[in-house]
Amino acid sequence: MKKMRYENTDKNASLATFKDLLQWRKERKGKQKDLSFQVPLVDKTEAVFLQSNRTIPTITWIGHSTYLIQLNGLNILTDPVWANRLGTDKRLTPPGLPIAELPPIDIVLISHSHYDHLSYGSIKRLKGNPTFFVPIGLGNWFKRKGLNKTVEFNWWDEHQMSGLTIAFVPAQHWTKRTLTDTNHSHWGGWIIQHLNQTLYFVGDSGYFEGFRTIGEKYAIDYCLMPIGAYEPEWFMAAQHVSPEDAVKAFIDTRSKVMIPMHYGAYRLADDTPKEALDRLQAEWESKKLDGKKLTVMKIGETIQMETPTT
């Protein structure tokens, strides 16, 4: 039986070819980057509080695209990756919380199958008995690992669990874990809703019109938006937003607060964390956006969610 192959909403989105990859590898040999800047870590984490908290909505940045979100008494993890290496590249900053210091996890949200977003070595060490919410096409991978509490989502599917509404929404990206499984599972972002709180975890995405559609459908308070792995832009733009495109996407979503992510943990492309943050801040100021709507978190930092004012 022929396996399903998933596509982006923009069929003309030009993802890079193998020839492009070779050209990028050739170009980057001539680049010299200052890698001395390290994304700040908190002096002391809120691990003890997080392990017992069941009432206060919180967001904790573990690093890269991994967050611990506490909402309505549930502990939710996004794209849990504690790996010290990706291939031959060593992690640039330690995870904000050691995996052993997490509370028992109730829900795990997976955006797609790339190794910097889906790590079996991390998943099998989680406390608790979580339900895994995954893109369509990934369910069998989880069940082969013995993770039978797995729910597959197609774009725009919604699921109710313990007072939360969780929806899987489009992104512009792709998937691959082996030589033969390109785009055989889907990719996307996650909406988490409870009462008057709505959080949007974007996952990985290039800029696309879907951001506007998502913003029209959901009244988003907190938008966890990627800003890294965008250089060279001729190679990366279709799959990863630049800091400028991230701001444009944030505006499209009509979100109240943007929290940047997907930078500082792994060197996936030629940009540096400092370049990403500097360009983000410059674009924010260029667009004359309210500084209170941008929350740049330290690794390991916990913030309490409020319903932001418009």
C-alpha positions as semicolon CSV with decimal commas, in nm:
position;residue;x (nm);y (nm);z (nm)
1;M;0,000;0,000;0,000
2;K;0,138;0,340;-0,100
3;K;0,217;0,563;0,195
4;M;0,057;0,905;0,226
5;R;0,283;1,200;0,145
6;Y;0,182;1,530;0,307
7;E;0,209;1,875;0,151
8;N;0,208;2,241;0,249
9;T;-0,094;2,460;0,183
10;D;0,124;2,655;-0,060
11;K;0,212;2,386;-0,311
12;N;0,466;2,625;-0,465
13;A;0,665;2,668;-0,144
14;S;1,011;2,579;-0,268
15;L;1,183;2,359;-0,012
16;A;1,555;2,306;-0,059
17;T;1,693;2,029;-0,278
18;F;1,997;1,810;-0,215
19;K;2,188;2,026;-0,463
20;D;2,095;2,331;-0,255
21;L;2,222;2,153;0,056
22;L;2,559;2,091;-0,104
23;Q;2,579;2,456;-0,213
24;W;2,501;2,573;0,142
25;R;2,766;2,341;0,289
26;K;3,018;2,486;0,045
27;E;2,922;2,845;0,130
28;R;2,936;2,803;0,505
29;K;3,301;2,695;0,495
30;G;3,387;3,054;0,411
31;K;3,185;3,208;0,693
32;Q;3,331;3,308;1,026
33;K;3,087;3,365;1,311
34;D;3,128;3,488;1,667
35;L;2,984;3,206;1,876
36;S;3,090;3,347;2,213
37;F;2,743;3,479;2,303
38;Q;2,535;3,236;2,507
39;V;2,164;3,275;2,571
40;P;2,128;3,365;2,941
41;L;2,016;3,105;3,192
42;V;1,823;3,182;3,510
43;D;2,027;3,184;3,828
44;K;1,776;2,957;4,000
45;T;1,490;2,759;3,850
46;E;1,138;2,720;3,989
47;A;1,166;2,340;3,990
48;V;1,023;2,289;4,340
49;F;0,726;2,516;4,268
50;L;0,663;2,354;3,928
51;Q;0,655;2,005;4,076
52;S;0,367;2,095;4,309
53;N;0,187;2,368;4,115
54;R;-0,166;2,278;4,006
55;T;-0,339;2,615;4,009
56;I;-0,122;2,887;3,852
57;P;-0,087;2,890;3,470
58;T;0,283;2,898;3,381
59;I;0,523;2,877;3,087
60;T;0,880;2,750;3,144
61;W;1,138;2,757;2,865
62;I;1,355;2,446;2,874
63;G;1,537;2,553;2,556
64;H;1,499;2,540;2,177
65;S;1,133;2,441;2,119
66;T;1,083;2,263;2,450
67;Y;0,846;2,423;2,700
68;L;0,674;2,306;3,013
69;I;0,325;2,459;3,014
70;Q;0,106;2,428;3,323
71;L;-0,262;2,494;3,263
72;N;-0,576;2,382;3,449
73;G;-0,371;2,152;3,671
74;L;-0,208;1,973;3,377
75;N;0,161;1,952;3,289
76;I;0,217;1,985;2,913
77;L;0,547;1,949;2,727
78;T;0,615;2,072;2,375
79;D;0,872;1,895;2,154
80;P;1,069;1,746;2,446
81;V;1,440;1,731;2,356
82;W;1,711;1,707;2,622
83;A;1,973;1,564;2,382
84;N;2,330;1,683;2,441
85;R;2,408;1,641;2,073
86;L;2,238;1,652;1,736
87;G;2,457;1,441;1,513
88;T;2,809;1,573;1,558
89;D;2,700;1,913;1,695
90;K;2,714;1,962;2,071
91;R;2,434;2,145;2,248
92;L;2,523;2,513;2,299
93;T;2,335;2,566;2,625
94;P;2,214;2,317;2,887
95;P;1,841;2,250;2,921
96;G;1,672;2,497;3,154
97;L;1,550;2,216;3,378
98;P;1,709;1,873;3,412
99;I;1,460;1,616;3,292
100;A;1,465;1,453;3,636
101;E;1,331;1,775;3,791
102;L;1,015;1,785;3,579
103;P;0,678;1,714;3,738
104;P;0,483;1,411;3,608
105;I;0,377;1,494;3,253
106;D;0,014;1,467;3,140
107;I;0,034;1,573;2,773
108;V;0,317;1,583;2,518
109;L;0,269;1,786;2,200
110;I;0,487;1,699;1,900
111;S;0,509;1,945;1,610
112;H;0,690;1,715;1,365
113;S;0,944;1,436;1,337
114;H;1,277;1,617;1,297
115;Y;1,534;1,513;1,556
116;D;1,554;1,854;1,723
117;H;1,179;1,826;1,796
118;L;1,129;1,454;1,856
119;S;1,376;1,266;2,076
120;Y;1,287;0,915;2,188
121;G;1,578;0,923;2,433
122;S;1,411;1,216;2,607
123;I;1,054;1,088;2,583
124;K;1,130;0,755;2,750
125;R;1,274;0,937;3,054
126;L;0,964;1,145;3,126
127;K;0,780;1,099;3,455
128;G;0,411;1,023;3,455
129;N;0,195;0,848;3,198
130;P;0,149;1,114;2,931
131;T;-0,083;1,118;2,635
132;F;0,109;1,200;2,316
133;F;-0,061;1,431;2,067
134;V;0,115;1,388;1,734
135;P;0,074;1,481;1,366
136;I;-0,101;1,230;1,143
137;G;0,145;0,971;1,015
138;L;0,349;0,959;1,339
139;G;0,114;0,742;1,545
140;N;0,267;0,412;1,436
141;W;0,617;0,535;1,529
142;F;0,498;0,599;1,884
143;K;0,308;0,272;1,913
144;R;0,612;0,076;1,793
145;K;0,793;0,229;2,090
146;G;0,519;0,102;2,323
147;L;0,364;0,449;2,364
148;N;0,004;0,349;2,309
149;K;-0,156;0,659;2,463
150;T;-0,113;0,843;2,135
151;V;-0,365;1,056;1,949
152;E;-0,303;1,153;1,583
153;F;-0,416;1,490;1,449
154;N;-0,467;1,625;1,101
155;W;-0,471;2,001;1,047
156;W;-0,762;2,171;1,226
157;D;-0,849;1,863;1,433
158;E;-0,947;1,947;1,792
159;H;-0,946;1,729;2,103
160;Q;-1,094;1,789;2,449
161;M;-0,900;1,672;2,755
162;S;-0,948;1,762;3,120
163;G;-1,097;2,102;3,048
164;L;-0,854;2,189;2,768
165;T;-0,919;2,221;2,398
166;I;-0,614;2,129;2,194
167;A;-0,603;2,188;1,818
168;F;-0,345;2,105;1,552
169;V;-0,295;2,390;1,304
170;P;-0,100;2,425;0,977
171;A;0,263;2,526;0,937
172;Q;0,490;2,547;0,633
173;H;0,760;2,288;0,681
174;W;0,846;1,923;0,605
175;T;0,945;1,601;0,782
176;K;1,215;1,336;0,760
177;R;1,380;1,092;1,003
178;T;1,517;0,828;0,765
179;L;1,623;0,808;0,402
180;T;1,282;0,684;0,291
181;D;1,017;0,866;0,499
182;T;1,024;1,223;0,362
183;N;0,687;1,390;0,435
184;H;0,521;1,060;0,533
185;S;0,405;1,230;0,852
186;H;0,262;1,579;0,889
187;W;0,389;1,893;1,064
188;G;0,218;2,185;1,233
189;G;0,161;2,395;1,541
190;W;-0,059;2,355;1,847
191;I;-0,333;2,569;1,999
192;I;-0,402;2,514;2,370
193;Q;-0,720;2,672;2,509
194;H;-0,860;2,689;2,860
195;L;-1,142;2,931;2,941
196;N;-1,007;3,274;2,840
197;Q;-0,645;3,161;2,792
198;T;-0,516;3,064;2,448
199;L;-0,156;2,968;2,374
200;Y;-0,015;2,905;2,025
201;F;0,297;2,689;1,990
202;V;0,405;2,747;1,630
203;G;0,652;2,459;1,594
204;D;0,872;2,504;1,284
205;S;0,750;2,709;0,989
206;G;0,842;2,934;0,707
207;Y;0,625;3,243;0,663
208;F;0,288;3,164;0,502
209;E;-0,065;3,301;0,483
210;G;-0,180;3,040;0,732
211;F;-0,064;3,262;1,019
212;R;-0,340;3,506;0,930
213;T;-0,599;3,227;0,911
214;I;-0,497;3,092;1,252
215;G;-0,521;3,441;1,401
216;E;-0,868;3,484;1,259
217;K;-0,987;3,154;1,408
218;Y;-0,835;3,182;1,756
219;A;-0,799;3,474;1,999
220;I;-0,437;3,408;2,093
221;D;-0,278;3,540;2,411
222;Y;0,071;3,387;2,401
223;C;0,247;3,299;2,076
224;L;0,562;3,083;2,103
225;M;0,731;3,181;1,778
226;P;1,057;3,047;1,624
227;I;1,323;3,300;1,525
228;G;1,635;3,091;1,456
229;A;1,788;2,864;1,188
230;Y;1,711;3,109;0,905
231;E;2,055;3,170;0,742
232;P;2,121;3,148;0,453
233;E;1,773;3,274;0,375
234;W;1,782;3,156;0,013
235;F;1,804;2,804;0,156
236;M;1,598;2,828;0,476
237;A;1,316;3,077;0,409
238;A;1,053;2,823;0,301
239;Q;1,096;2,620;0,619
240;H;1,214;2,862;0,893
241;V;1,101;3,221;0,949
242;S;1,368;3,488;0,983
243;P;1,332;3,725;1,281
244;E;1,164;3,977;1,050
245;D;0,921;3,717;0,918
246;A;0,858;3,604;1,274
247;V;0,742;3,956;1,363
248;K;0,525;3,966;1,051
249;A;0,374;3,629;1,144
250;F;0,312;3,748;1,500
251;I;0,125;4,050;1,369
252;D;-0,078;3,824;1,140
253;T;-0,181;3,601;1,431
254;R;-0,311;3,902;1,628
255;S;-0,151;3,752;1,937
256;K;-0,110;3,964;2,248
257;V;0,239;3,846;2,349
258;M;0,523;3,690;2,150
259;I;0,780;3,461;2,313
260;P;1,071;3,379;2,077
261;M;1,207;3,023;2,062
262;H;1,406;2,787;1,837
263;Y;1,743;2,952;1,897
264;G;2,036;2,915;2,131
265;A;2,041;2,537;2,190
266;Y;2,160;2,388;1,861
267;R;2,348;2,533;1,564
268;L;2,112;2,422;1,290
269;A;2,206;2,692;1,039
270;D;2,456;2,978;0,995
271;D;2,287;3,244;1,210
272;T;2,387;3,293;1,573
273;P;2,159;3,346;1,874
274;K;2,280;3,705;1,910
275;E;2,209;3,783;1,546
276;A;1,858;3,639;1,578
277;L;1,781;3,839;1,893
278;D;1,934;4,161;1,758
279;R;1,736;4,139;1,435
280;L;1,419;4,058;1,628
281;Q;1,459;4,363;1,850
282;A;1,542;4,588;1,555
283;E;1,235;4,472;1,363
284;W;1,014;4,513;1,671
285;E;1,129;4,872;1,706
286;S;1,102;4,934;1,330
287;K;0,738;4,828;1,339
288;K;0,683;5,046;1,650
289;L;0,535;4,754;1,842
290;D;0,471;4,775;2,215
291;G;0,776;4,646;2,402
292;K;0,548;4,487;2,662
293;K;0,420;4,249;2,393
294;L;0,763;4,089;2,349
295;T;0,880;3,851;2,624
296;V;1,234;3,722;2,569
297;M;1,277;3,446;2,824
298;K;1,595;3,318;2,982
299;I;1,659;2,947;2,958
300;G;1,496;2,787;3,260
301;E;1,279;3,091;3,328
302;T;0,918;3,049;3,441
303;I;0,655;3,313;3,378
304;Q;0,300;3,316;3,505
305;M;0,036;3,353;3,238
306;E;-0,211;3,634;3,264
307;T;-0,481;3,745;3,025
308;P;-0,291;4,031;2,857
309;T;-0,470;4,354;2,780
310;T;-0,489;4,462;2,418
